[in-house]
């Protein structure tokens, strides 16, 4: 076995591929995102389609682990006829001696999970160690993790090491033995999905979550509600979802539970967002008193106790559904003209000696108090920090979006920050190429270790104005995966220099992997994201 740093190994693999005139030779296996440390050899191992799971440790019996093993076994052995049952395949091979295999090198996946605590929160341990043996040395691949969520990440890596050999019709692991020690660079690796501008059916949201797990993203930021529609059921205020587009484009409480549980089984948290006080016109379809007036419908009426009663009721109901410790309260793009022009609010401002800017601050801070009282850490868009940084609750996490240079200011004030610079990580910006997504750096301009630790991660944002079920997946993928490697892999192993050589071939490979798994990821090198190929060609070169 020989040991190479990630960047060196990638260069070696690419050089070998080019020398053979094949963009993806079967002797190579690319990993996305790159693990923190890994070593490989020169052996080729065959994997038994009847691969069994052996477990150990306090968390080895987790149903999350068992379900994940079954999912990945179906993925790995898709071409090997796993869906037909191993007995069928064995009989078929007896009739076809050219593809007969009498003995497999890998027959067992041995997984040790040390902790039986399956609580999923920010900063959960996702580290793992994966060891693939040398040929003839052992028939077991071993995966060890402190938590079941680390084991999930290791299973994803294991699945990417496995590839189908069309000549022998078997699954093989190339460049064995492998020794991988891996952990994420950032704790928060997110994707925003906007279900207000366009409604997405539950099965589509699940498909997106499944694809997120392939890229080791771990937070679905569910932007459920906005001014266009209010699709979520709120039992305490049942008229709110009258603001949905139609009665068929809604999410029940049970739907939301289902999404959260589906995501947890894949190690993904769901961070819900209720954007206040702006972006809330749809609330008034069920409760018109929330509007400043029938003709001036947002921001929400700051002068009424009822407004904050409704917010409290929404958060109380949502706290029963969303266990993640972070809750997004929005706070962006608040135009206060309606407060200034509506007589009863104008009078309230005068009585409280407030300007409209004061009222904006009052509203945001009051909403934060409600969230904190329900044991949430509030997340707010950066306008709140830009306007009244010294007044924000100390637990506030500031979500950058307007441009670069915000997180350095945020962490200098002692707040935590999420990076989502719209110039590079807004997926509805279709003219942003993959390499600009890939080379964006959340820690740019932050040089001290203590301040770097306050950047909890980043998020790519899929705003919904121009996407629906027909095109959302190919708009998200593969560019979201470019950010995923930036957020998972060590900075020195994903250098922005020579990304065409060090990252592009692996990125194209990952896009093809997504396609094989049923994710309609668009070609990598299109000038505009989500466009179909311009002509015939290999998946690995588009």
N, C-alpha and C positions, 0 to 999 in steps of 0.2 A: 504493500500500500504506500502511496505517496501523498503528501499533504500539500495542498495549495490554498492560498487565500482566495476568497470568492472571485475577485477581479481577475486574478491570474488564471484560475480554472476556466473562467468564461473565455478568456483569450485563447487558451489552449484548445477548447472545444471548437471555437469558431475557426481557428487555423486548421484543425483537423478536418472540419466539414468542408472548407473551401478547397483543401487539397484533394478531396475525393469528388469534387464537382457536384455535391449533393447538399442542398440547403438544410436538410435535416436527416443526416445519416442515422441508421438505427442503432449505431453504437454509442450515440450520445443521448443524454437525458438532461433537458434544461429544467431548472426549478424556478418558479415564480410565486412569491417573491424570494429573493436569495436568502438562504439561512445565514445566521450570524457566523458560524464556523462549520466547515465540512471538509472531509477528506474522502478520496475515492481510489479505486484500483483499476484493474484491467479485466476482471472476470465477467462472464455473462451467466446469469442464473435464470432458470425456469421456475415459474410460480404455479403451484397446484391450483387448478380452478375450484377444487374443494377446500381451499384455504380455510383453516380453522382459527378461531380466536381463543387464546388462553389468557386468563386475567389473574392479576395478583394485586395486593395492596388494599388498603381500606376502601378505596373508591373503585376497585376493579369491577364490582358488581353493578355499577351505575347503569341504569337504562339508557342514559344519554350515550354512553360508550357503545353499548350493544347495538342501538339503532344506527349510530354512525358507522360502525363496522359493516353492518348489512348494506347501508347506502353505498359505501365505497367499494364493497365487494361487487355490487351490481355494476358500478362504473368501470372498475378495473377489468372485469371479465365480460364486458358487454359483447365483444366480438367472439369470445370463447363460448358463447351459448349458455351463459349462466342462467338466463331466464327460462331455459328449457329443462334445467335440472342436470346435475352432473351425471346421473345414470344414463340419460339420453346421449350426452356427449361421449361417454365412454363407449357405448355401443356403436355410435357412428364412427369412432376412431378405429374400432376393431375391424370395421369394413373398409377403412381407408388407411392402409399401412403407411402411406407416405407421410401422414401427419401423426403417426403413433408415437406416444411418449410413455415409456415404461416407468420412469422415475423422475420426480421433480426435485429441484434443489431446495425450494422453499415450500414448506407445507403448513407452517404455523406462524401466526403473528402473536407474539407474547407481549401483552400490554400491562404495565404496572402503573397504577394511579395511587399515589400515597394518601391523598386526603379524600374523605367521603363528603366533604362540604361542596355542594354544587350551587351555592349562591353565586349569581353572576352580577358583578358590579365593576365599576371603573377600577382598573389596576389589578384585576384578577390575574393570577399567575398563569401565563400562557406558554411558558417555556417547556421544552421537551428535549429528549435525547433519542435519536433513532440510529440503530445499528443494524446494517445488513451484512451478513457474514461473508467470508471468503468461500468460494466454491469448495464443496466437500467438507467444510469445517463444521457446519451446523445447518440444520434444516429450519431454524427459527430466526425470524426477524424480531428484534426486541425494540419496544417503544416504552419509554419511561417518562412520566410527568408527575408533577406535584398535584395538579388538578385535572379533572376530566376535560377542561377546556384546553389545557396544554396538549392532552392526548388527541383532541380533535384536530389541532393544528398539525400534529405529527402524522395523523392519518392522511391529511391532505397532501403532505409532502411525500409520504409513502406511495400514495396513488399516482403522483407525478413521476416517481421513479419507475413505475410499471408501464410498459408499453407492449402493444400487441405485435407479434412477429407474424406477418402474413404468409411467410413461407412455411413455417412449422405450425402455424395456427395455435401458438401458445403465447402466454404472457411472459415477458422477460424483464429482468432488471439488468441494465448494462452498467459497466464500470464499477462493479462490486469488487471488494467490499466498500460499503459506505459507512462513514461515521459522522453524524450530524448533531451538533449542539446548537439549539436555536432558541431565540426569544425575540419579542418585538421591540423595536426602538421606541415607539410611542404607545401609550395605553389606550388612546382614543383614535380610532381609525374609521371614519364615518362616511356615510352616503346619505344625502338628503333626498327624500322622495316627496313630491308635492302632489297631494291627492285632492286639492281644492280646485285648481285650474282645470284639471281633467281627472275624472274618477277612474281609479284602477281597480278591477275586480280582485277579490281576495287571492285567487290562484295566481294572478300576475304578480302581486306583491310577494307571494311566496317564491315564485320563480326568481325574482330579483334577490331575495334573501339567500336563496340557495347559491346563486352565482357569487354573491358577496363572500360566502364561506370559502369558495375556491380561491379567492384572492386574499384571504385572511383579513378582510375587513370585519369590524366587530361592533359597529353601532349603526343602526338604521335610525336616522333622524326623520321622524314621521311628521311632516308638515301637513297636518290633517285638514286644517281649517284656514280659510282666508276670506277676503271680501267677496269672492265669486260664489263660493258655496260653503255650506256647513253640513258635511255628510255624516257626522258622528252622532250616535245616540247618547243623550245625557239624561239619565232617568230623573234626576232632581229637577231639571228644566226640560220637559219632554217636547216643548214646541221649538226648541232650537234647531232641530234638524228639518224644520220646515224650510230652512235656508239651503237645503240640498237642491241640486239641479232638477231632479225628479225623485219620486218616491222609490225608484229602482236603483238609484245611485247613492246608496247609503251604507254605513257600517254599523251593525248592531254591537252592543256590548260584547256579545259572544264572538263576533267577528274579531274584535280588537283583542280579546283574550287569546283567540286562536293564533293571531299574528304574533303576539308576544311569546307564546309557548313554542310555536314553530321556530321562531328566531332563537330562543334559548337552547333548543335542541341542537343548534348549530353554533353555539357560543357567541350569539349576537344579541346585544342589548337593543331595546327600542326606546329612543328618547322622543317623547311626544312634544309637540309645540302647540301652544295657544298664543297667537301673536296679538298683543295688546299694547296700547290702545288703538293703533291703526290697523289696517287690513281686517276690519271686522264688520263691514257693512252687512254681511249675510246673517249676522246674529239677529238683526232687527226684523227679519222676515217672520220669525216666531214671536219676538218680543219687541215691538216698535218703540217702547219706552227707552230702549237702549240707544236709539238714535238721538242726536241732538235735536233734530226735527225731521218730519217726513221728507223734506226737500234737501236736507243737509245731514248725511247719514253716517259720517265717520270723521274723526275718531269716536269711540264710545263716549257716552255722556259722562264726563268727569264729575258732574255736580250731584249725581244721584247715588244714594246708598245702594239702591237696587242694582246698579251696575256691578258693584263689588260683591254684592250677595250672589249674583249670577257667576262671577268669576270664581268665587269660593265654592259654589256648588259644583261647577265644572271640575275644578281641581280635586274636590273631595271624591267625586265619582271616578275620575281618572286615576287617582292614587290607588284605587282598588284594582286597577287593571295593569298599571305600569310600575313595576317594582324598581326600575332603574333610578339611581339616586339623583340623576340630572333631569331637570325639566326646563324646556325652552319657553321663555315668555316673550320672545320677539322684541318689540320696542323700536323697530326700524321705520323709516319713511313716514313719520307722523306729521301730517299737515294739519295745523291747528286752526285753520281759517273758520271752520264751523263753530268752534268754541268762541271765537272772537265775534262772530256774526249772529249767534243765537242769543236772544235776549235773556232767557233765564240763566244760561251759563255765563253770559257776560256779567249779569248781576251777582252771581255766585263768586266769580273771580274778584269783583270789586269788594264784596263783603269779606273775602279772605285775603285781600291785599296781594293778589297773585297776578302775574302776567301769564300768558299762555305757555311760555317756557317753564315757568314755575309749576303750572298745572301738569305739564308733561312729566316733569320730575316727580311730582306728587303721585301721579297715576302709576308710573313704573315702580316706585318704591313701595307703594301700597300693594301692588300685585306681587312684588318680591316677598313682602311680609307674609302674604297668604301662602305662597309656595313654601317658604321656610318653615311656617307653622305646621306644614304637612310633611316635614322632614325631607324636603327637596333642596338641592343646591340649584339656585336659579342661573340659567344661561340667558344672556341678552345679546342682541346684535350690537355692533360697535357704536352706533349712534348714541346709545345711553352713556357709554364711557366717554365719548367725544364731547358730550354736552355737560355732564355733571359727575366726573370721575370720583370726586371725593365723597359723594353722597351714596354711592352704590353699596349694597350689603357686602360685607367682607367675603362672604362665600360666593359672590358672583363670579361666573366664568364669562369672559367677554368673547363674543364670536365675531372675528374679523371677516369682512367681505368686501369693503369698498376699495381696497388696494393694499399695496405693500407698506411696510413700516409701522403697522398698528401694534402687532404683538410686542415689539420692543418697548413701546410706550406703556402697554398694559402691564407687562411683567415688571417694569421699573417701578410701577405703583403698587406692586405686591399682589396683583390679581392674576388668576389663571387665564389662559387664552387658548382658543381654537382657531386654527388657520384655515381660511377659505377664500383667499384672494380671488376675486371674481375674474381678474384678468387671465388666470390660468386654471382655476379649479371650479368654474361654473360650466357645467356640461352643456347648457343651452347655448353657450358661445361656440357655435359649430366650426368656426374658423381657427380655433386654437389647436395646433398640431400636437401629436402625442408627446414629442420631445419637450415641448414647453410645459406640458403637464408633469412630465417625468422629472425635469430638472428644477421645478419649483421647490424652494427650501423653507420649511416652517421656522427654522431657527436663524434665518438670515438677519443679520444685524444684532444678534443676541450672543454675547461672548462669554458671559460669566455662567458657571455651572449652576449656581443657585437660581438664576433667572431662566436658564434653559429648562430647568425642571418644571417651571410654571407653565410652559407650553405643553399641554396635555396631549396634543396631537393635531389632527386636521381632518377636513371633510370636503369631499367633492359634492356639488349641489346640482340635483336634477330638478330644476324648476319646470312647472308643468304647462306653461302657456302654449308651447308648440310640440308637445309630445302627448300621446295617448297610448292605448294598448298596441296600436299598430306599429309604433316605432320607438317605444321607450327603451327597450333592451339594446337595440343597436346604437342608440344615442349615449347610453351609459357605458357600454362596453365596445371596445376594450380600454378606452381612455381612463376610466375609473381605476383600472388595474395598474396603470402607470403611477398614479398617486399612491396606490396600495403598497407598491414596492418602496416608494419613498418613505412611507410611514412605518413599514415593518423592518426593512433591512438597514443594516448599519451604514452610516453616511459614507464611510471611507470605502465601502465595497460597491457603492453606486455612484461613482464619481461622474459629474456632468461632462467631463471630457470624453470625446470619442464615443458618445452614446450610440451612434450608428453602428459601431463595431461591437461594443460591449453589451448593449441592451436590445437593440432592434431585433436581431435574430431570435433572441429569447422571448421578446414581446410578441413577435409574430407567431412563434410557437405557442405561446399561451393563448393568443386569440384563436388559433386552430383548436387548441384543447377545449376552449369554451364552446366552439362550434360543435365539436364531437360530443360534448355533454348536453347539447340541445339549446345552448345559449346563442341567440342570433347576433353575435358580436360582429361589428362592421369591419371592413378592411382597415389596416393600421395606417397606411400611407395616403389615404384619400385626402385631398385638400380640405373638403368639408366632411366633418364627421357624419356618420350614419348613411352616407351614400353607398349605393351598390357598386360592385366592381365596374371598372370602365371597359373591361374586356376579359378574355379568357386568361387563365393562369392558375398557378398553384396557390393554395391558401397561405403557404409559408412565404410567399413573395409579394403579398398584397397588403 
